[in-house]
């Protein structure tokens, strides 16, 4: 299978997170090595996982757990930093909006 990976390939450092969004019934395989084959450790259906590296060929994220997850954009999305509450800003277009420090009048 072309592009299936090499279990002995080097892993380059990469810091960030990967979000699994694939909703298929079969889920996404988390593997013991950066390659296809009989090395599935678990199957995930969603979630955000900490990334510590990426395989030399760029096809596999190395997770903090030491396991590997595909980098295929059809199943996962790499996120450099997790969004914080302060980064979720909205624009309000009401000129007479009252802003209070807490509940009440």
Biopython code that builds the backbone (N, CA, C, O; Angstrom):
import numpy as np
from Bio.PDB.StructureBuilder import StructureBuilder

atoms = [
    (1, "UNK", "N", (0.845, -1.183, 0.000)),
    (1, "UNK", "CA", (0.000, 0.000, 0.000)),
    (1, "UNK", "C", (0.888, 1.243, 0.000)),
    (1, "UNK", "O", (1.734, 1.396, 0.882)),
    (2, "UNK", "N", (0.710, 2.118, -0.963)),
    (2, "UNK", "CA", (1.530, 3.314, -1.071)),
    (2, "UNK", "C", (1.234, 4.260, 0.086)),
    (2, "UNK", "O", (0.075, 4.471, 0.443)),
    (3, "UNK", "N", (2.309, 4.839, 0.681)),
    (3, "UNK", "CA", (2.130, 5.812, 1.741)),
    (3, "UNK", "C", (1.660, 5.217, 3.048)),
    (3, "UNK", "O", (1.109, 5.927, 3.889)),
    (4, "UNK", "N", (1.866, 3.931, 3.234)),
    (4, "UNK", "CA", (1.374, 3.307, 4.461)),
    (4, "UNK", "C", (2.283, 3.560, 5.642)),
    (4, "UNK", "O", (1.909, 3.275, 6.780)),
    (5, "UNK", "N", (3.487, 4.095, 5.393)),
    (5, "UNK", "CA", (4.384, 4.436, 6.481)),
    (5, "UNK", "C", (5.472, 3.411, 6.688)),
    (5, "UNK", "O", (5.466, 2.332, 6.095)),
    (6, "UNK", "N", (6.405, 3.774, 7.544)),
    (6, "UNK", "CA", (7.532, 2.941, 7.897)),
    (6, "UNK", "C", (7.643, 2.951, 9.412)),
    (6, "UNK", "O", (7.825, 4.018, 9.997)),
    (7, "UNK", "N", (7.540, 1.801, 10.066)),
    (7, "UNK", "CA", (7.538, 1.785, 11.528)),
    (7, "UNK", "C", (8.846, 2.282, 12.141)),
    (7, "UNK", "O", (8.874, 2.632, 13.320)),
    (8, "UNK", "N", (9.930, 2.319, 11.363)),
    (8, "UNK", "CA", (11.230, 2.734, 11.886)),
    (8, "UNK", "C", (11.630, 4.146, 11.476)),
    (8, "UNK", "O", (12.758, 4.567, 11.733)),
    (9, "UNK", "N", (10.718, 4.884, 10.838)),
    (9, "UNK", "CA", (11.068, 6.225, 10.388)),
    (9, "UNK", "C", (11.243, 7.177, 11.573)),
    (9, "UNK", "O", (10.607, 6.999, 12.612)),
    (10, "UNK", "N", (12.098, 8.180, 11.421)),
    (10, "UNK", "CA", (12.287, 9.151, 12.498)),
    (10, "UNK", "C", (11.037, 10.000, 12.699)),
    (10, "UNK", "O", (10.204, 10.133, 11.802)),
    (11, "UNK", "N", (10.930, 10.560, 13.876)),
    (11, "UNK", "CA", (9.816, 11.443, 14.206)),
    (11, "UNK", "C", (10.391, 12.815, 14.543)),
    (11, "UNK", "O", (11.259, 12.935, 15.409)),
    (12, "UNK", "N", (9.910, 13.839, 13.864)),
    (12, "UNK", "CA", (10.347, 15.210, 14.103)),
    (12, "UNK", "C", (9.482, 15.844, 15.184)),
    (12, "UNK", "O", (8.294, 15.541, 15.289)),
    (13, "UNK", "N", (10.072, 16.716, 15.982)),
    (13, "UNK", "CA", (9.323, 17.391, 17.036)),
    (13, "UNK", "C", (8.252, 18.286, 16.436)),
    (13, "UNK", "O", (8.481, 18.964, 15.435)),
    (14, "UNK", "N", (7.094, 18.279, 17.051)),
    (14, "UNK", "CA", (5.978, 19.137, 16.670)),
    (14, "UNK", "C", (5.131, 19.319, 17.912)),
    (14, "UNK", "O", (4.803, 18.345, 18.590)),
    (15, "UNK", "N", (4.780, 20.537, 18.212)),
    (15, "UNK", "CA", (3.994, 20.819, 19.407)),
    (15, "UNK", "C", (2.634, 21.365, 18.995)),
    (15, "UNK", "O", (2.546, 22.283, 18.180)),
    (16, "UNK", "N", (1.584, 20.802, 19.559)),
    (16, "UNK", "CA", (0.235, 21.260, 19.255)),
    (16, "UNK", "C", (-0.783, 20.217, 19.658)),
    (16, "UNK", "O", (-0.564, 19.419, 20.570)),
    (17, "UNK", "N", (-1.885, 20.244, 18.965)),
    (17, "UNK", "CA", (-2.999, 19.349, 19.273)),
    (17, "UNK", "C", (-3.612, 18.861, 17.967)),
    (17, "UNK", "O", (-3.479, 19.505, 16.926)),
    (18, "UNK", "N", (-4.273, 17.733, 18.033)),
    (18, "UNK", "CA", (-4.983, 17.226, 16.874)),
    (18, "UNK", "C", (-6.410, 16.919, 17.308)),
    (18, "UNK", "O", (-6.646, 16.264, 18.323)),
    (19, "UNK", "N", (-7.352, 17.411, 16.511)),
    (19, "UNK", "CA", (-8.771, 17.189, 16.787)),
    (19, "UNK", "C", (-9.298, 16.149, 15.820)),
    (19, "UNK", "O", (-9.199, 16.313, 14.604)),
    (20, "UNK", "N", (-9.861, 15.078, 16.363)),
    (20, "UNK", "CA", (-10.495, 14.047, 15.543)),
    (20, "UNK", "C", (-11.940, 14.471, 15.327)),
    (20, "UNK", "O", (-12.676, 14.696, 16.288)),
    (21, "UNK", "N", (-12.348, 14.581, 14.066)),
    (21, "UNK", "CA", (-13.733, 14.971, 13.773)),
    (21, "UNK", "C", (-14.459, 13.950, 12.911)),
    (21, "UNK", "O", (-15.644, 14.125, 12.627)),
    (22, "UNK", "N", (-13.787, 12.901, 12.491)),
    (22, "UNK", "CA", (-14.393, 11.886, 11.631)),
    (22, "UNK", "C", (-15.559, 11.216, 12.360)),
    (22, "UNK", "O", (-15.403, 10.778, 13.500)),
    (23, "UNK", "N", (-16.695, 11.134, 11.731)),
    (23, "UNK", "CA", (-17.897, 10.589, 12.371)),
    (23, "UNK", "C", (-18.334, 9.242, 11.792)),
    (23, "UNK", "O", (-19.453, 8.795, 12.044)),
    (24, "UNK", "N", (-17.469, 8.601, 11.027)),
    (24, "UNK", "CA", (-17.799, 7.295, 10.470)),
    (24, "UNK", "C", (-17.959, 6.251, 11.566)),
    (24, "UNK", "O", (-17.387, 6.390, 12.648)),
    (25, "UNK", "N", (-18.724, 5.220, 11.295)),
    (25, "UNK", "CA", (-18.986, 4.167, 12.285)),
    (25, "UNK", "C", (-17.728, 3.396, 12.665)),
    (25, "UNK", "O", (-17.660, 2.799, 13.739)),
    (26, "UNK", "N", (-16.718, 3.410, 11.768)),
    (26, "UNK", "CA", (-15.499, 2.647, 12.027)),
    (26, "UNK", "C", (-14.476, 3.414, 12.862)),
    (26, "UNK", "O", (-13.528, 2.805, 13.357)),
    (27, "UNK", "N", (-14.633, 4.723, 13.036)),
    (27, "UNK", "CA", (-13.718, 5.514, 13.844)),
    (27, "UNK", "C", (-12.351, 5.670, 13.195)),
    (27, "UNK", "O", (-12.152, 5.290, 12.041)),
    (28, "UNK", "N", (-11.413, 6.233, 13.947)),
    (28, "UNK", "CA", (-10.049, 6.460, 13.485)),
    (28, "UNK", "C", (-9.113, 5.617, 14.335)),
    (28, "UNK", "O", (-9.179, 5.654, 15.564)),
    (29, "UNK", "N", (-8.243, 4.859, 13.682)),
    (29, "UNK", "CA", (-7.318, 3.981, 14.399)),
    (29, "UNK", "C", (-6.156, 4.767, 15.000)),
    (29, "UNK", "O", (-5.545, 5.605, 14.338)),
    (30, "UNK", "N", (-5.865, 4.479, 16.267)),
    (30, "UNK", "CA", (-4.674, 4.999, 16.929)),
    (30, "UNK", "C", (-3.698, 3.834, 16.971)),
    (30, "UNK", "O", (-4.033, 2.754, 17.457)),
    (31, "UNK", "N", (-2.479, 4.055, 16.457)),
    (31, "UNK", "CA", (-1.543, 2.954, 16.207)),
    (31, "UNK", "C", (-0.307, 3.015, 17.096)),
    (31, "UNK", "O", (0.047, 4.062, 17.637)),
    (32, "UNK", "N", (0.338, 1.852, 17.229)),
    (32, "UNK", "CA", (1.553, 1.724, 18.037)),
    (32, "UNK", "C", (2.789, 2.191, 17.287)),
    (32, "UNK", "O", (3.822, 2.438, 17.909)),
    (33, "UNK", "N", (2.712, 2.319, 15.962)),
    (33, "UNK", "CA", (3.839, 2.722, 15.127)),
    (33, "UNK", "C", (3.317, 3.590, 13.987)),
    (33, "UNK", "O", (2.137, 3.506, 13.646)),
    (34, "UNK", "N", (4.172, 4.425, 13.389)),
    (34, "UNK", "CA", (3.740, 5.313, 12.309)),
    (34, "UNK", "C", (3.613, 4.600, 10.968)),
    (34, "UNK", "O", (4.307, 4.925, 10.005)),
    (35, "UNK", "N", (2.717, 3.627, 10.926)),
    (35, "UNK", "CA", (2.504, 2.871, 9.688)),
    (35, "UNK", "C", (1.189, 2.110, 9.782)),
    (35, "UNK", "O", (0.626, 1.943, 10.864)),
    (36, "UNK", "N", (0.710, 1.650, 8.629)),
    (36, "UNK", "CA", (-0.480, 0.796, 8.577)),
    (36, "UNK", "C", (-0.058, -0.611, 8.975)),
    (36, "UNK", "O", (1.134, -0.899, 9.079)),
    (37, "UNK", "N", (-1.012, -1.467, 9.192)),
    (37, "UNK", "CA", (-0.702, -2.846, 9.511)),
    (37, "UNK", "C", (-1.427, -3.288, 10.774)),
    (37, "UNK", "O", (-2.383, -2.653, 11.220)),
    (38, "UNK", "N", (-0.960, -4.363, 11.323)),
    (38, "UNK", "CA", (-1.592, -4.970, 12.510)),
    (38, "UNK", "C", (-1.012, -4.339, 13.780)),
    (38, "UNK", "O", (-0.412, -5.031, 14.602)),
    (39, "UNK", "N", (-1.194, -3.017, 13.938)),
    (39, "UNK", "CA", (-0.638, -2.329, 15.086)),
    (39, "UNK", "C", (-1.622, -1.357, 15.733)),
    (39, "UNK", "O", (-1.210, -0.389, 16.372)),
    (40, "UNK", "N", (-2.918, -1.612, 15.571)),
    (40, "UNK", "CA", (-3.948, -0.739, 16.127)),
    (40, "UNK", "C", (-4.023, -0.953, 17.640)),
    (40, "UNK", "O", (-4.177, -2.079, 18.114)),
    (41, "UNK", "N", (-3.913, 0.138, 18.380)),
    (41, "UNK", "CA", (-4.004, 0.090, 19.840)),
    (41, "UNK", "C", (-5.426, 0.376, 20.303)),
    (41, "UNK", "O", (-5.923, -0.250, 21.239)),
    (42, "UNK", "N", (-6.078, 1.334, 19.635)),
    (42, "UNK", "CA", (-7.447, 1.708, 19.994)),
    (42, "UNK", "C", (-8.102, 2.419, 18.823)),
    (42, "UNK", "O", (-7.435, 2.781, 17.854)),
    (43, "UNK", "N", (-9.399, 2.616, 18.914)),
    (43, "UNK", "CA", (-10.155, 3.330, 17.899)),
    (43, "UNK", "C", (-10.850, 4.497, 18.591)),
    (43, "UNK", "O", (-11.478, 4.326, 19.636)),
    (44, "UNK", "N", (-10.731, 5.701, 17.991)),
    (44, "UNK", "CA", (-11.363, 6.887, 18.568)),
    (44, "UNK", "C", (-12.373, 7.449, 17.578)),
    (44, "UNK", "O", (-12.256, 7.260, 16.367)),
    (45, "UNK", "N", (-13.359, 8.136, 18.116)),
    (45, "UNK", "CA", (-14.413, 8.700, 17.286)),
    (45, "UNK", "C", (-14.430, 10.225, 17.328)),
    (45, "UNK", "O", (-14.976, 10.859, 16.425)),
    (46, "UNK", "N", (-13.851, 10.811, 18.343)),
    (46, "UNK", "CA", (-13.731, 12.259, 18.452)),
    (46, "UNK", "C", (-12.748, 12.566, 19.567)),
    (46, "UNK", "O", (-12.210, 11.654, 20.194)),
    (47, "UNK", "N", (-12.514, 13.826, 19.811)),
    (47, "UNK", "CA", (-11.619, 14.218, 20.890)),
    (47, "UNK", "C", (-10.452, 15.052, 20.398)),
    (47, "UNK", "O", (-10.207, 15.174, 19.198)),
    (48, "UNK", "N", (-9.734, 15.626, 21.366)),
    (48, "UNK", "CA", (-8.547, 16.429, 21.102)),
    (48, "UNK", "C", (-7.392, 15.779, 21.825)),
    (48, "UNK", "O", (-7.500, 15.450, 23.006)),
    (49, "UNK", "N", (-6.276, 15.588, 21.122)),
    (49, "UNK", "CA", (-5.120, 14.873, 21.656)),
    (49, "UNK", "C", (-3.864, 15.727, 21.510)),
    (49, "UNK", "O", (-3.709, 16.451, 20.527)),
    (50, "UNK", "N", (-2.972, 15.640, 22.489)),
    (50, "UNK", "CA", (-1.731, 16.407, 22.471)),
    (50, "UNK", "C", (-0.729, 15.764, 21.519)),
    (50, "UNK", "O", (-0.466, 14.564, 21.594)),
    (51, "UNK", "N", (-0.177, 16.574, 20.628)),
    (51, "UNK", "CA", (0.806, 16.123, 19.646)),
    (51, "UNK", "C", (2.201, 16.524, 20.112)),
    (51, "UNK", "O", (2.417, 17.657, 20.545)),
    (52, "UNK", "N", (3.149, 15.584, 20.022)),
    (52, "UNK", "CA", (4.541, 15.867, 20.388)),
    (52, "UNK", "C", (5.484, 15.688, 19.201)),
    (52, "UNK", "O", (6.662, 16.034, 19.296)),
    (53, "UNK", "N", (4.986, 15.154, 18.085)),
    (53, "UNK", "CA", (5.845, 14.942, 16.926)),
    (53, "UNK", "C", (5.049, 14.593, 15.690)),
    (53, "UNK", "O", (3.838, 14.376, 15.737)),
    (54, "UNK", "N", (5.777, 14.543, 14.568)),
    (54, "UNK", "CA", (5.182, 14.139, 13.300)),
    (54, "UNK", "C", (6.200, 13.262, 12.585)),
    (54, "UNK", "O", (7.399, 13.539, 12.621)),
    (55, "UNK", "N", (5.726, 12.213, 11.942)),
    (55, "UNK", "CA", (6.624, 11.288, 11.250)),
    (55, "UNK", "C", (7.382, 12.019, 10.145)),
    (55, "UNK", "O", (6.909, 13.024, 9.616)),
    (56, "UNK", "N", (8.544, 11.512, 9.807)),
    (56, "UNK", "CA", (9.398, 12.144, 8.790)),
    (56, "UNK", "C", (8.664, 12.332, 7.471)),
    (56, "UNK", "O", (8.894, 13.319, 6.773)),
    (57, "UNK", "N", (7.789, 11.404, 7.121)),
    (57, "UNK", "CA", (7.042, 11.526, 5.860)),
    (57, "UNK", "C", (5.811, 12.418, 6.009)),
    (57, "UNK", "O", (5.154, 12.730, 5.016)),
    (58, "UNK", "N", (5.488, 12.837, 7.249)),
    (58, "UNK", "CA", (4.373, 13.752, 7.491)),
    (58, "UNK", "C", (3.006, 13.115, 7.522)),
    (58, "UNK", "O", (2.000, 13.825, 7.512)),
    (59, "UNK", "N", (2.935, 11.797, 7.558)),
    (59, "UNK", "CA", (1.629, 11.118, 7.512)),
    (59, "UNK", "C", (1.062, 10.728, 8.870)),
    (59, "UNK", "O", (-0.094, 10.314, 8.958)),
    (60, "UNK", "N", (1.865, 10.853, 9.943)),
    (60, "UNK", "CA", (1.440, 10.374, 11.259)),
    (60, "UNK", "C", (1.825, 11.374, 12.342)),
    (60, "UNK", "O", (2.972, 11.816, 12.411)),
    (61, "UNK", "N", (0.858, 11.727, 13.186)),
    (61, "UNK", "CA", (1.159, 12.533, 14.367)),
    (61, "UNK", "C", (1.551, 11.590, 15.489)),
    (61, "UNK", "O", (0.908, 10.561, 15.693)),
    (62, "UNK", "N", (2.602, 11.937, 16.217)),
    (62, "UNK", "CA", (2.948, 11.197, 17.426)),
    (62, "UNK", "C", (2.269, 11.902, 18.586)),
    (62, "UNK", "O", (2.459, 13.101, 18.795)),
    (63, "UNK", "N", (1.476, 11.153, 19.338)),
    (63, "UNK", "CA", (0.733, 11.714, 20.452)),
    (63, "UNK", "C", (1.562, 11.658, 21.733)),
    (63, "UNK", "O", (2.544, 10.920, 21.814)),
    (64, "UNK", "N", (1.167, 12.430, 22.716)),
    (64, "UNK", "CA", (1.853, 12.450, 24.010)),
    (64, "UNK", "C", (1.903, 11.055, 24.628)),
    (64, "UNK", "O", (2.840, 10.732, 25.358)),
    (65, "UNK", "N", (0.916, 10.244, 24.344)),
    (65, "UNK", "CA", (0.841, 8.873, 24.864)),
    (65, "UNK", "C", (1.893, 7.959, 24.243)),
    (65, "UNK", "O", (2.115, 6.852, 24.732)),
    (66, "UNK", "N", (2.552, 8.420, 23.153)),
    (66, "UNK", "CA", (3.509, 7.593, 22.433)),
    (66, "UNK", "C", (2.894, 6.859, 21.258)),
    (66, "UNK", "O", (3.609, 6.218, 20.487)),
    (67, "UNK", "N", (1.584, 6.944, 21.108)),
    (67, "UNK", "CA", (0.879, 6.303, 20.000)),
    (67, "UNK", "C", (0.832, 7.245, 18.803)),
    (67, "UNK", "O", (1.220, 8.408, 18.915)),
    (68, "UNK", "N", (0.360, 6.752, 17.658)),
    (68, "UNK", "CA", (0.345, 7.520, 16.415)),
    (68, "UNK", "C", (-1.060, 7.603, 15.841)),
    (68, "UNK", "O", (-1.848, 6.660, 15.924)),
    (69, "UNK", "N", (-1.351, 8.765, 15.252)),
    (69, "UNK", "CA", (-2.650, 9.045, 14.650)),
    (69, "UNK", "C", (-2.410, 9.634, 13.265)),
    (69, "UNK", "O", (-1.488, 10.427, 13.077)),
    (70, "UNK", "N", (-3.225, 9.254, 12.312)),
    (70, "UNK", "CA", (-3.084, 9.753, 10.949)),
    (70, "UNK", "C", (-3.095, 11.284, 10.908)),
    (70, "UNK", "O", (-3.699, 11.928, 11.766)),
    (71, "UNK", "N", (-2.429, 11.857, 9.916)),
    (71, "UNK", "CA", (-2.488, 13.299, 9.699)),
    (71, "UNK", "C", (-3.441, 13.632, 8.550)),
    (71, "UNK", "O", (-3.494, 14.778, 8.103)),
    (72, "UNK", "N", (-4.183, 12.651, 8.077)),
    (72, "UNK", "CA", (-5.105, 12.823, 6.952)),
    (72, "UNK", "C", (-6.187, 13.841, 7.316)),
    (72, "UNK", "O", (-6.935, 13.650, 8.275)),
    (73, "UNK", "N", (-6.260, 14.916, 6.545)),
    (73, "UNK", "CA", (-7.186, 16.012, 6.815)),
    (73, "UNK", "C", (-8.654, 15.623, 6.656)),
    (73, "UNK", "O", (-9.540, 16.399, 7.016)),
    (74, "UNK", "N", (-8.917, 14.443, 6.127)),
    (74, "UNK", "CA", (-10.313, 13.971, 6.038)),
    (74, "UNK", "C", (-10.807, 13.490, 7.396)),
    (74, "UNK", "O", (-12.013, 13.345, 7.595)),
    (75, "UNK", "N", (-9.896, 13.238, 8.334)),
    (75, "UNK", "CA", (-10.262, 12.660, 9.627)),
    (75, "UNK", "C", (-9.889, 13.535, 10.817)),
    (75, "UNK", "O", (-10.560, 13.515, 11.849)),
    (76, "UNK", "N", (-8.809, 14.307, 10.663)),
    (76, "UNK", "CA", (-8.295, 15.075, 11.795)),
    (76, "UNK", "C", (-7.885, 16.479, 11.360)),
    (76, "UNK", "O", (-7.689, 16.749, 10.175)),
    (77, "UNK", "N", (-7.759, 17.367, 12.348)),
    (77, "UNK", "CA", (-7.301, 18.730, 12.102)),
    (77, "UNK", "C", (-6.218, 19.062, 13.120)),
    (77, "UNK", "O", (-6.419, 18.874, 14.319)),
    (78, "UNK", "N", (-5.067, 19.557, 12.654)),
    (78, "UNK", "CA", (-4.000, 19.982, 13.554)),
    (78, "UNK", "C", (-4.314, 21.382, 14.052)),
    (78, "UNK", "O", (-4.729, 22.247, 13.281)),
    (79, "UNK", "N", (-4.113, 21.598, 15.348)),
    (79, "UNK", "CA", (-4.353, 22.891, 15.982)),
    (79, "UNK", "C", (-3.085, 23.262, 16.737)),
    (79, "UNK", "O", (-2.645, 22.524, 17.619)),
    (80, "UNK", "N", (-2.497, 24.407, 16.393)),
    (80, "UNK", "CA", (-1.255, 24.810, 17.051)),
    (80, "UNK", "C", (-1.490, 25.138, 18.527)),
    (80, "UNK", "O", (-0.711, 24.737, 19.391)),
    (81, "UNK", "N", (-2.566, 25.868, 18.804)),
    (81, "UNK", "CA", (-2.906, 26.234, 20.182)),
    (81, "UNK", "C", (-4.399, 26.030, 20.375)),
    (81, "UNK", "O", (-5.190, 26.258, 19.459)),
    (82, "UNK", "N", (-4.775, 25.605, 21.560)),
    (82, "UNK", "CA", (-6.195, 25.459, 21.857)),
    (82, "UNK", "C", (-6.805, 26.834, 22.074)),
    (82, "UNK", "O", (-6.168, 27.703, 22.670)),
    (83, "UNK", "N", (-8.022, 27.046, 21.602)),
    (83, "UNK", "CA", (-8.669, 28.339, 21.823)),
    (83, "UNK", "C", (-8.928, 28.564, 23.310)),
    (83, "UNK", "O", (-9.221, 27.623, 24.047)),
    (84, "UNK", "N", (-8.818, 29.803, 23.735)),
    (84, "UNK", "CA", (-9.123, 30.148, 25.124)),
    (84, "UNK", "C", (-10.421, 30.914, 25.165)),
    (84, "UNK", "O", (-10.912, 31.372, 24.134)),
    (85, "UNK", "N", (-10.977, 31.056, 26.345)),
    (85, "UNK", "CA", (-12.242, 31.779, 26.483)),
    (85, "UNK", "C", (-12.110, 33.207, 25.977)),
    (85, "UNK", "O", (-13.054, 33.744, 25.398)),
    (86, "UNK", "N", (-10.957, 33.829, 26.184)),
    (86, "UNK", "CA", (-10.781, 35.217, 25.755)),
    (86, "UNK", "C", (-10.670, 35.353, 24.238)),
    (86, "UNK", "O", (-10.863, 36.444, 23.702)),
    (87, "UNK", "N", (-10.366, 34.270, 23.545)),
    (87, "UNK", "CA", (-10.250, 34.357, 22.092)),
    (87, "UNK", "C", (-11.592, 34.187, 21.392)),
    (87, "UNK", "O", (-11.672, 34.308, 20.169)),
    (88, "UNK", "N", (-12.628, 33.911, 22.142)),
    (88, "UNK", "CA", (-13.959, 33.746, 21.561)),
    (88, "UNK", "C", (-14.720, 35.064, 21.641)),
    (88, "UNK", "O", (-15.741, 35.153, 22.324)),
    (89, "UNK", "N", (-14.231, 36.079, 20.952)),
    (89, "UNK", "CA", (-14.847, 37.393, 20.988)),
    (89, "UNK", "C", (-15.940, 37.469, 19.940)),
    (89, "UNK", "O", (-15.900, 36.795, 18.910)),
    (90, "UNK", "N", (-16.916, 38.311, 20.236)),
    (90, "UNK", "CA", (-18.001, 38.552, 19.291)),
    (90, "UNK", "C", (-18.138, 40.043, 19.072)),
    (90, "UNK", "O", (-17.743, 40.841, 19.922)),
    (91, "UNK", "N", (-18.689, 40.414, 17.954)),
    (91, "UNK", "CA", (-18.938, 41.824, 17.658)),
    (91, "UNK", "C", (-20.419, 42.091, 17.873)),
    (91, "UNK", "O", (-21.280, 41.422, 17.302)),
    (92, "UNK", "N", (-20.694, 43.082, 18.706)),
    (92, "UNK", "CA", (-22.074, 43.447, 19.013)),
    (92, "UNK", "C", (-22.365, 44.773, 18.333)),
    (92, "UNK", "O", (-21.622, 45.741, 18.498)),
    (93, "UNK", "N", (-23.438, 44.815, 17.574)),
    (93, "UNK", "CA", (-23.781, 46.031, 16.847)),
    (93, "UNK", "C", (-25.041, 46.679, 17.405)),
    (93, "UNK", "O", (-25.931, 47.079, 16.655)),
    (94, "UNK", "N", (-25.107, 46.779, 18.731)),
    (94, "UNK", "CA", (-26.223, 47.450, 19.399)),
    (94, "UNK", "C", (-25.634, 48.669, 20.108)),
    (94, "UNK", "O", (-24.877, 48.501, 21.065)),
    (95, "UNK", "N", (-25.949, 49.875, 19.677)),
    (95, "UNK", "CA", (-25.285, 51.064, 20.224)),
    (95, "UNK", "C", (-25.621, 51.358, 21.691)),
    (95, "UNK", "O", (-24.827, 52.001, 22.377)),
    (96, "UNK", "N", (-26.764, 50.909, 22.180)),
    (96, "UNK", "CA", (-27.145, 51.246, 23.553)),
    (96, "UNK", "C", (-27.126, 50.024, 24.478)),
    (96, "UNK", "O", (-27.927, 49.943, 25.409)),
    (97, "UNK", "N", (-26.232, 49.093, 24.234)),
    (97, "UNK", "CA", (-26.112, 47.885, 25.058)),
    (97, "UNK", "C", (-25.478, 48.230, 26.399)),
    (97, "UNK", "O", (-24.416, 48.852, 26.445)),
    (98, "UNK", "N", (-26.125, 47.830, 27.488)),
    (98, "UNK", "CA", (-25.573, 48.033, 28.832)),
    (98, "UNK", "C", (-24.749, 46.808, 29.207)),
    (98, "UNK", "O", (-25.213, 45.672, 29.112)),
    (99, "UNK", "N", (-23.521, 47.063, 29.633)),
    (99, "UNK", "CA", (-22.636, 45.982, 30.065)),
    (99, "UNK", "C", (-22.449, 46.080, 31.566)),
    (99, "UNK", "O", (-22.089, 47.139, 32.080)),
    (100, "UNK", "N", (-22.691, 44.983, 32.275)),
    (100, "UNK", "CA", (-22.603, 44.972, 33.736)),
    (100, "UNK", "C", (-21.532, 43.984, 34.171)),
    (100, "UNK", "O", (-21.168, 43.073, 33.427)),
    (101, "UNK", "N", (-21.039, 44.178, 35.376)),
    (101, "UNK", "CA", (-20.028, 43.274, 35.946)),
    (101, "UNK", "C", (-20.654, 41.974, 36.433)),
    (101, "UNK", "O", (-19.951, 40.971, 36.553)),
    (102, "UNK", "N", (-21.921, 41.959, 36.710)),
    (102, "UNK", "CA", (-22.573, 40.766, 37.227)),
    (102, "UNK", "C", (-24.060, 40.819, 36.962)),
    (102, "UNK", "O", (-24.545, 41.750, 36.318)),
    (103, "UNK", "N", (-24.805, 39.811, 37.460)),
    (103, "UNK", "CA", (-26.254, 39.808, 37.239)),
    (103, "UNK", "C", (-26.950, 40.887, 38.057)),
    (103, "UNK", "O", (-26.437, 41.330, 39.084)),
    (104, "UNK", "N", (-28.071, 41.286, 37.612)),
    (104, "UNK", "CA", (-28.844, 42.283, 38.357)),
    (104, "UNK", "C", (-28.942, 43.583, 37.605)),
    (104, "UNK", "O", (-28.403, 43.735, 36.509)),
    (105, "UNK", "N", (-29.635, 44.513, 38.210)),
    (105, "UNK", "CA", (-29.940, 45.781, 37.575)),
    (105, "UNK", "C", (-28.850, 46.733, 37.669)),
    (105, "UNK", "O", (-28.966, 47.855, 37.175)),
]
sb = StructureBuilder()
sb.init_structure("model")
sb.init_model(0)
sb.init_chain("A")
sb.init_seg("    ")
for serial, (resi, resn, name, xyz) in enumerate(atoms, 1):
    if name == "N":
        sb.init_residue(resn, " ", resi, " ")
    sb.init_atom(name, np.array(xyz, "f"), 0.0, 1.0, " ", f" {name:<3s}", serial, name[0])
structure = sb.get_structure()
